[in-house]
């Protein structure tokens, strides 16, 4: 018995154009951890330029850069003090322009992070707001409020009971007694998007980078920005008033209107903690092109759980005729190998899941180092350890200096460096390179629908649309028979012609294989 999930007609009259991003592979680069060009222990723009050959070799379609803007880096660069300036530690605008030109010559698109919900507390606007005092025009750009009087000797409570995403109250008291809102850390005060100057300045930021030929933006906390009138308390059992307010859709429509003036540019939203129906609203035809779907990033290595997550994600995107955007790993959810237990077993499962998400229709995101089978075992465990390029000891070619500003890669990564894996046919890097090459050029990957097939317990198999690719996953403890056809690629060697435990494989029928010239 088969069950088909596929694209449906968009819910709005405006037709949806299928852009380059619909099936693209985005490579997510944490710039400070990727490659250091000047020996100061911090990855930078020029360091990325020196590694462009690797990106070409890997075969990705686009690079997604974490923030490189002017910042005191109290929140990893997401606390931005200057949205239209490069932090001097990371380079300058000239280097950025050269990087974009180099990437474009290599056929690789460039997507930048934008953080419209807040600024740094070092931003000129916020320092001016603190200096200007209550009731000033400067404070209207943020959310300043008087506190609530407790009646106990002048003591005050914050203006409402909201909590910060990072823990503790979402309000900090200014020196003059008023409070300011920060849904993230105190160093990231929330902007007031009801203020026309905030909107106009953000539009200037969009155009500034679009005029420098970037191909789009990844919008952080895309479900934030808009706040409910009066900033009411959060109530048990009621919708979270901090996020996903209806006014946020007007903001995304404004962003989309600007991008539509620049052909072939894309808006991608980081959208969290929403039900399927509300998630889909962000993907309507005049808002975001893509919404990062992290369901696979929160799913255990279990065939039933993975199939359920895939089915829900496809249904959400199909309801508005948008492509799915798979984001199975990243800074917030960790790398696959670490989530699946670490070590050799975790890497084997991560290899299997790589074939699953790369076989699915839609766009997909690779977090840097995922293609090497890295886990999150570096000190700090935050997934931002320096990229291991070569050699037998940390920092593995990341820097020519003696120290790094990010967690040092563990010595256990010696066999996982790019150098160590590049010429090994059985390495994780070789698996990714082969998978990306097939995904890009094999006719079996055509079509936006998938069909589910019956499979043994702990397993699943789906067929990719009109192309005919079959992807099988075995999360059970024993080998299982494969669907009929030719094996294009497998994450682990077959066991007497069967799919190994904890493995996945791509299979094509004789018709699909013949179409590819095999």
C-alpha positions as CSV (number, residue, x, y, z in Angstrom):
1,X,0.0,0.0,0.0
2,X,1.3,3.4,-0.9
3,X,0.6,6.9,0.5
4,X,1.5,10.0,-1.5
5,X,2.5,13.3,-0.1
6,X,3.0,16.1,-2.6
7,X,2.6,19.7,-3.5
8,X,-0.8,21.3,-3.6
9,X,-2.0,24.5,-5.1
10,X,-1.0,27.6,-3.1
11,X,-3.7,29.1,-1.0
12,X,-3.3,32.6,-2.4
13,X,-4.0,33.8,-5.9
14,X,-0.5,35.0,-6.5
15,X,1.4,32.2,-8.4
16,X,4.5,30.8,-6.8
17,X,7.7,30.8,-8.9
18,X,10.1,27.9,-8.4
19,X,13.5,29.5,-7.8
20,X,17.0,28.2,-7.5
21,X,16.5,27.7,-3.8
22,X,13.7,25.1,-4.1
23,X,16.1,22.2,-4.2
24,X,19.3,23.8,-3.1
25,X,21.9,22.5,-0.7
26,X,22.8,25.3,1.7
27,X,26.1,25.0,3.6
28,X,25.9,26.8,6.9
29,X,29.3,28.4,7.9
30,X,29.9,29.6,11.4
31,X,32.5,32.1,10.2
32,X,34.5,32.5,13.4
33,X,35.1,28.7,13.5
34,X,35.7,27.9,9.8
35,X,39.1,29.2,8.7
36,X,41.5,31.9,10.2
37,X,43.6,33.8,7.7
38,X,45.7,36.0,10.0
39,X,46.6,33.8,13.0
40,X,44.5,35.6,15.6
41,X,42.5,32.5,16.4
42,X,39.3,33.8,14.9
43,X,37.8,32.6,11.6
44,X,37.2,35.4,9.1
45,X,36.0,36.3,5.6
46,X,39.5,36.0,4.1
47,X,39.8,32.6,5.7
48,X,36.6,31.5,4.0
49,X,38.0,32.8,0.7
50,X,41.0,30.5,1.1
51,X,38.7,27.5,1.4
52,X,36.5,28.1,-1.6
53,X,38.0,25.1,-3.4
54,X,36.7,22.9,-0.7
55,X,33.2,24.2,-1.1
56,X,33.4,23.5,-4.9
57,X,34.7,20.0,-4.2
58,X,31.9,19.3,-1.8
59,X,29.3,20.4,-4.3
60,X,27.0,22.7,-2.4
61,X,24.7,25.3,-4.0
62,X,24.9,28.1,-1.5
63,X,26.8,29.3,1.6
64,X,24.9,30.7,4.6
65,X,27.0,32.9,6.7
66,X,26.5,33.5,10.4
67,X,26.6,37.2,11.4
68,X,29.9,39.0,10.7
69,X,28.6,42.5,11.5
70,X,29.9,45.0,14.0
71,X,29.3,43.4,17.4
72,X,30.6,43.1,21.0
73,X,30.0,39.4,20.5
74,X,28.2,39.0,23.9
75,X,25.9,36.6,22.0
76,X,28.1,35.1,19.4
77,X,27.7,38.0,17.0
78,X,23.9,38.0,17.1
79,X,24.1,41.1,19.2
80,X,24.6,43.5,16.4
81,X,25.9,47.1,16.9
82,X,26.1,47.9,13.2
83,X,24.0,46.1,10.6
84,X,25.7,47.6,7.6
85,X,29.3,47.2,8.8
86,X,31.8,44.3,9.0
87,X,33.4,43.7,12.3
88,X,37.1,44.5,11.9
89,X,38.1,41.2,13.5
90,X,36.4,39.4,10.6
91,X,37.4,41.6,7.7
92,X,36.0,44.6,5.8
93,X,33.6,45.4,3.1
94,X,36.3,45.1,0.4
95,X,37.0,41.5,1.4
96,X,33.3,40.8,1.6
97,X,32.8,42.0,-1.9
98,X,35.7,39.9,-3.1
99,X,34.3,36.8,-1.3
100,X,30.9,37.3,-3.0
101,X,32.5,37.6,-6.4
102,X,34.6,34.5,-5.9
103,X,31.7,32.5,-4.7
104,X,29.6,33.6,-7.7
105,X,32.4,32.7,-10.1
106,X,32.3,29.2,-8.5
107,X,28.6,29.0,-9.0
108,X,27.8,29.2,-5.3
109,X,25.2,31.6,-3.9
110,X,25.6,33.7,-0.8
111,X,23.0,34.0,2.0
112,X,23.4,36.3,5.0
113,X,22.0,36.1,8.5
114,X,19.7,39.0,9.5
115,X,18.6,39.6,13.1
116,X,15.7,42.0,12.9
117,X,14.2,41.3,16.4
118,X,16.8,43.2,18.4
119,X,20.1,45.1,18.4
120,X,23.1,45.0,20.7
121,X,23.0,47.2,23.8
122,X,26.1,48.8,22.2
123,X,24.2,50.0,19.2
124,X,24.2,53.8,18.8
125,X,20.4,53.8,19.0
126,X,20.3,52.1,22.3
127,X,23.0,54.1,23.9
128,X,21.2,57.3,22.7
129,X,17.9,55.9,24.2
130,X,19.6,55.3,27.6
131,X,21.0,58.9,27.6
132,X,17.7,60.5,26.4
133,X,15.5,59.3,29.2
134,X,11.8,58.4,29.6
135,X,9.4,59.7,27.1
136,X,12.1,60.6,24.5
137,X,11.9,59.9,20.8
138,X,15.0,57.8,21.1
139,X,13.2,55.3,23.4
140,X,10.4,54.8,20.9
141,X,12.7,52.6,18.8
142,X,12.8,50.0,21.6
143,X,10.3,48.8,24.3
144,X,10.8,51.0,27.4
145,X,8.2,50.8,30.1
146,X,7.6,51.8,33.7
147,X,7.7,49.0,36.2
148,X,4.9,47.8,38.4
149,X,4.9,49.2,41.9
150,X,4.8,46.6,44.6
151,X,3.8,49.1,47.3
152,X,6.8,48.0,49.4
153,X,9.1,50.9,49.8
154,X,9.3,51.9,46.2
155,X,10.3,48.4,45.0
156,X,9.2,47.5,41.5
157,X,8.4,44.5,39.4
158,X,9.0,44.3,35.6
159,X,6.2,45.6,33.4
160,X,4.9,42.1,32.7
161,X,5.8,38.5,33.5
162,X,7.5,37.6,30.3
163,X,10.7,35.5,30.6
164,X,13.7,35.6,28.3
165,X,14.5,32.8,25.9
166,X,17.9,32.6,27.7
167,X,16.3,32.4,31.1
168,X,15.2,35.0,33.7
169,X,13.0,38.0,33.2
170,X,12.7,39.5,29.8
171,X,13.2,43.0,31.3
172,X,16.2,44.8,32.6
173,X,16.0,48.0,34.6
174,X,17.7,51.1,33.1
175,X,19.6,53.5,35.4
176,X,16.7,56.0,35.4
177,X,14.2,53.4,36.6
178,X,12.4,52.4,33.4
179,X,12.7,48.9,32.1
180,X,13.6,47.7,28.6
181,X,12.4,44.5,26.9
182,X,14.8,41.8,25.7
183,X,13.3,38.4,24.6
184,X,16.9,37.2,24.4
185,X,19.8,38.3,26.7
186,X,20.0,41.7,28.4
187,X,22.6,42.7,25.8
188,X,20.0,42.3,23.0
189,X,17.2,44.8,23.5
190,X,14.2,44.2,21.3
191,X,13.4,46.8,18.6
192,X,9.9,48.3,18.4
193,X,8.7,47.4,15.0
194,X,5.7,49.6,15.3
195,X,8.1,52.5,14.9
196,X,8.4,53.7,11.3
197,X,12.1,54.5,11.7
198,X,12.9,50.9,12.7
199,X,11.1,49.7,9.5
200,X,12.9,52.2,7.3
201,X,16.3,51.4,8.7
202,X,15.8,47.7,8.2
203,X,14.8,48.3,4.6
204,X,18.1,50.3,4.1
205,X,19.9,47.3,5.5
206,X,18.3,44.9,3.1
207,X,19.1,47.1,0.1
208,X,22.7,47.7,1.3
209,X,23.5,44.0,1.1
210,X,21.4,43.3,-1.9
211,X,23.2,46.0,-3.8
212,X,26.4,44.1,-2.9
213,X,25.0,41.1,-4.8
214,X,24.0,38.8,-2.0
215,X,21.5,36.2,-3.0
216,X,19.2,36.3,0.0
217,X,18.8,36.3,3.8
218,X,18.3,33.9,6.6
219,X,16.1,35.8,9.1
220,X,16.7,34.8,12.7
221,X,13.7,34.5,15.0
222,X,11.4,35.2,12.1
223,X,8.4,34.6,14.3
224,X,9.4,37.4,16.6
225,X,9.5,41.2,16.0
226,X,5.8,42.0,16.3
227,X,4.5,42.5,19.9
228,X,0.9,42.5,21.1
229,X,-0.7,45.8,22.0
230,X,-0.2,46.6,25.7
231,X,2.4,43.8,26.2
232,X,0.0,41.6,28.3
233,X,1.1,39.0,30.8
234,X,1.6,35.5,29.6
235,X,-1.3,33.3,30.8
236,X,-1.1,29.5,31.5
237,X,-2.6,27.6,28.6
238,X,-2.9,30.7,26.3
239,X,-0.8,31.4,23.2
240,X,2.7,32.7,24.0
241,X,2.3,36.5,23.6
242,X,6.1,37.0,23.0
243,X,6.1,35.3,19.5
244,X,4.0,34.6,16.4
245,X,1.8,37.7,16.7
246,X,-0.2,38.4,13.5
247,X,1.6,41.7,12.9
248,X,4.8,39.8,12.1
249,X,3.3,38.8,8.7
250,X,3.2,42.5,7.6
251,X,6.9,42.7,8.3
252,X,7.6,39.7,6.1
253,X,5.5,41.1,3.4
254,X,7.6,44.2,3.5
255,X,10.8,42.1,3.3
256,X,9.4,40.1,0.4
257,X,8.4,43.3,-1.5
258,X,12.0,44.5,-1.3
259,X,13.4,41.2,-2.4
260,X,11.1,41.0,-5.3
261,X,12.9,44.0,-6.8
262,X,16.1,41.9,-6.9
263,X,15.6,38.9,-9.1
264,X,16.5,35.5,-7.8
265,X,16.9,36.5,-4.2
266,X,15.4,34.5,-1.4
267,X,14.0,35.1,2.1
268,X,14.5,32.1,4.6
269,X,13.0,32.2,8.0
270,X,14.1,30.6,11.2
271,X,10.6,29.8,12.7
272,X,10.4,27.9,15.9
273,X,7.8,26.4,18.3
274,X,4.7,26.8,16.1
275,X,2.1,24.3,15.2
276,X,1.8,23.2,11.5
277,X,-1.0,25.6,10.6
278,X,0.7,28.7,11.9
279,X,4.1,27.6,10.5
280,X,2.5,27.4,7.1
281,X,1.3,31.0,7.3
282,X,4.9,32.2,7.0
283,X,5.3,30.4,3.7
284,X,2.4,32.1,1.9
285,X,3.3,33.4,-1.6
286,X,4.0,37.0,-0.5
287,X,6.0,36.2,2.6
288,X,9.0,33.9,3.1
289,X,10.2,31.7,0.2
290,X,11.5,29.0,2.7
291,X,11.0,28.2,6.4
292,X,13.7,26.3,8.2
293,X,12.0,23.1,9.4
294,X,13.9,21.7,12.4
295,X,11.6,18.6,13.0
296,X,14.3,16.2,11.9
297,X,16.7,18.0,14.3
298,X,14.5,17.0,17.2
299,X,13.7,13.5,16.1
300,X,15.4,10.4,17.5
301,X,17.0,7.7,15.3
302,X,13.8,5.7,14.9
303,X,12.1,4.9,11.6
304,X,8.6,5.6,12.8
305,X,9.6,8.9,14.4
306,X,11.5,10.0,11.3
307,X,8.7,9.1,9.0
308,X,6.2,11.0,11.1
309,X,8.4,14.1,11.1
310,X,8.9,13.9,7.3
311,X,5.2,13.5,6.7
312,X,4.2,16.5,8.8
313,X,6.9,18.7,7.2
314,X,5.8,17.8,3.7
315,X,2.1,18.4,4.5
316,X,2.8,21.9,5.9
317,X,4.8,23.0,2.8
318,X,2.2,21.4,0.5
319,X,-0.6,23.3,2.1
320,X,0.8,26.5,0.6
321,X,2.7,25.1,-2.4
322,X,6.1,25.9,-0.9
323,X,9.3,23.7,-0.9
324,X,10.3,22.0,2.4
325,X,13.5,23.2,4.0
326,X,15.2,20.4,5.9
327,X,17.5,21.5,8.8
328,X,18.4,18.3,10.6
329,X,21.5,19.7,12.4
330,X,22.8,23.1,13.6
331,X,24.0,25.2,16.4
332,X,20.7,25.0,18.3
333,X,20.1,21.3,18.0
334,X,23.6,19.9,17.7
335,X,25.2,17.7,15.1
336,X,23.6,14.4,14.1
337,X,26.6,12.2,15.2
338,X,26.4,13.7,18.7
339,X,22.7,13.5,19.0
340,X,22.8,9.8,18.0
341,X,25.2,8.8,20.7
342,X,28.6,10.0,19.5
343,X,31.6,7.9,18.5
344,X,31.5,5.3,15.7
345,X,27.8,4.3,16.3
346,X,26.7,8.0,16.2
347,X,28.6,8.6,13.0
348,X,27.1,5.5,11.3
349,X,23.6,6.7,12.2
350,X,24.4,10.2,11.1
351,X,25.6,8.9,7.7
352,X,22.3,7.1,7.3
353,X,20.3,10.2,8.1
354,X,22.3,12.1,5.6
355,X,21.1,9.9,2.9
356,X,17.5,10.3,4.1
357,X,17.4,14.1,4.1
358,X,19.4,14.4,0.9
359,X,16.9,12.1,-0.8
360,X,13.9,14.2,0.1
361,X,12.4,16.9,-2.2
362,X,13.0,20.5,-1.2
363,X,16.0,22.4,0.1
364,X,18.4,21.1,2.7
365,X,20.9,22.7,5.1
366,X,24.3,21.2,6.1
367,X,26.0,22.5,9.2
368,X,29.7,22.9,8.6
369,X,31.6,19.8,9.6
370,X,28.5,17.6,9.3
371,X,30.0,16.2,6.1
372,X,33.0,15.0,8.2
373,X,31.0,13.2,10.8
374,X,31.9,15.6,13.6
375,X,30.0,15.5,16.8
376,X,29.7,18.1,19.6
377,X,32.5,16.7,21.8
378,X,34.7,19.8,21.7
379,X,34.9,21.7,25.0
380,X,31.7,23.7,25.4
381,X,29.8,21.2,23.3
382,X,28.1,23.9,21.3
383,X,28.9,22.7,17.8
384,X,31.2,25.7,17.0
385,X,34.6,24.1,17.4
386,X,37.1,25.0,14.6
387,X,36.8,23.2,11.4
388,X,39.5,20.4,11.3
389,X,41.3,20.8,8.0
390,X,44.6,18.9,8.3
391,X,47.4,17.5,10.5
392,X,47.3,15.3,13.6
393,X,46.8,17.8,16.4
394,X,44.5,20.7,17.2
395,X,43.8,23.2,15.8
396,X,44.1,21.0,12.7
397,X,45.0,23.8,10.3
398,X,42.3,26.2,11.3
399,X,44.8,28.9,12.3
400,X,48.5,29.5,12.0
401,X,48.4,31.0,15.6
402,X,48.7,29.1,18.8
403,X,45.3,29.8,20.3
404,X,41.7,30.0,19.1
405,X,38.8,32.1,20.4
406,X,36.4,29.2,20.0
407,X,36.5,25.8,21.7
408,X,39.5,23.8,20.6
409,X,38.8,20.7,18.5
410,X,39.5,17.5,20.4
411,X,42.5,15.3,19.4
412,X,40.0,12.5,18.7
413,X,39.1,14.3,15.5
414,X,42.5,13.5,13.9
415,X,41.0,10.8,11.6
416,X,38.1,13.1,10.8
417,X,40.0,16.0,9.2
418,X,39.4,17.0,5.6
419,X,42.9,15.8,4.8
420,X,42.4,12.4,6.4
421,X,39.1,11.8,4.6
422,X,39.6,13.3,1.2
423,X,41.1,10.3,-0.5
424,X,39.3,7.6,1.5
425,X,36.4,6.1,-0.6
426,X,34.7,4.9,2.6
427,X,34.9,8.2,4.5
428,X,31.9,10.3,5.5
429,X,33.2,13.2,3.3
430,X,33.3,10.9,0.3
431,X,29.8,9.7,1.1
432,X,28.5,13.3,1.1
433,X,30.4,14.2,-2.1
434,X,28.9,11.2,-3.9
435,X,25.4,12.0,-2.5
436,X,25.5,15.6,-3.5
437,X,26.7,14.7,-7.0
438,X,23.9,12.2,-7.5
439,X,21.3,14.6,-6.1
440,X,22.4,17.3,-8.5
441,X,22.5,15.3,-11.7
442,X,20.7,12.0,-11.5
443,X,17.2,11.8,-13.1
444,X,15.9,9.7,-10.2
445,X,15.7,12.8,-8.0
446,X,13.0,14.4,-10.1
447,X,9.6,15.1,-8.7
448,X,8.3,16.8,-5.5
449,X,6.1,14.0,-4.2
450,X,7.1,10.9,-2.3
451,X,5.4,7.6,-1.8
452,X,5.7,5.5,1.3
453,X,6.1,1.7,1.0
454,X,5.5,-1.1,3.5
455,X,8.7,-2.1,5.3
456,X,9.8,-4.3,8.2
457,X,9.5,-3.0,11.8
458,X,12.1,-0.4,12.5
459,X,12.4,0.5,8.8
460,X,10.9,2.6,6.1
461,X,11.2,3.1,2.4
462,X,9.9,6.0,0.2
463,X,10.0,6.6,-3.5
464,X,10.8,10.0,-4.9
465,X,8.1,11.3,-7.3
466,X,8.4,10.9,-11.0
467,X,12.2,10.3,-10.8
468,X,11.8,6.9,-9.1
469,X,14.6,7.1,-6.5
470,X,13.9,4.8,-3.5
471,X,15.4,5.6,-0.1
472,X,15.4,2.9,2.5
473,X,16.3,3.4,6.2
474,X,16.9,0.6,8.7
475,X,16.9,1.7,12.4
476,X,16.4,-1.9,13.6
477,X,19.1,-4.1,15.2
478,X,19.4,-6.5,12.3
479,X,20.0,-6.4,8.5
480,X,16.8,-6.3,6.3
481,X,16.1,-7.1,2.6
482,X,16.4,-4.1,0.3
483,X,13.7,-3.0,-2.2
484,X,14.3,-4.3,-5.7
485,X,16.6,-2.3,-8.0
486,X,20.2,-1.1,-8.3
487,X,21.9,0.3,-5.2
488,X,23.2,3.8,-6.1
489,X,24.7,4.5,-2.7
490,X,24.6,3.1,0.8
491,X,25.7,4.6,4.1
492,X,27.3,1.2,5.2
493,X,28.4,-1.9,3.3
494,X,25.6,-4.3,2.5
495,X,25.4,-7.6,4.5
496,X,24.9,-10.4,2.1
497,X,22.9,-8.1,-0.1
498,X,20.8,-6.8,2.8
499,X,20.7,-3.3,4.3
500,X,22.8,-3.2,7.5
501,X,21.4,-2.2,10.9
502,X,21.5,1.5,11.4
503,X,22.0,2.2,7.6
504,X,20.3,3.8,4.7
505,X,20.6,3.2,0.9
506,X,19.5,4.8,-2.4
507,X,18.0,2.4,-4.9
508,X,16.9,2.9,-8.5
509,X,14.8,0.7,-10.8
510,X,16.2,-0.6,-14.0
511,X,14.3,2.2,-15.9
512,X,15.8,5.0,-13.8
513,X,19.3,3.5,-14.0
514,X,19.0,3.3,-17.8
515,X,17.8,6.9,-18.0
516,X,21.0,7.9,-16.3
517,X,23.2,6.0,-18.7
518,X,24.3,3.4,-16.2
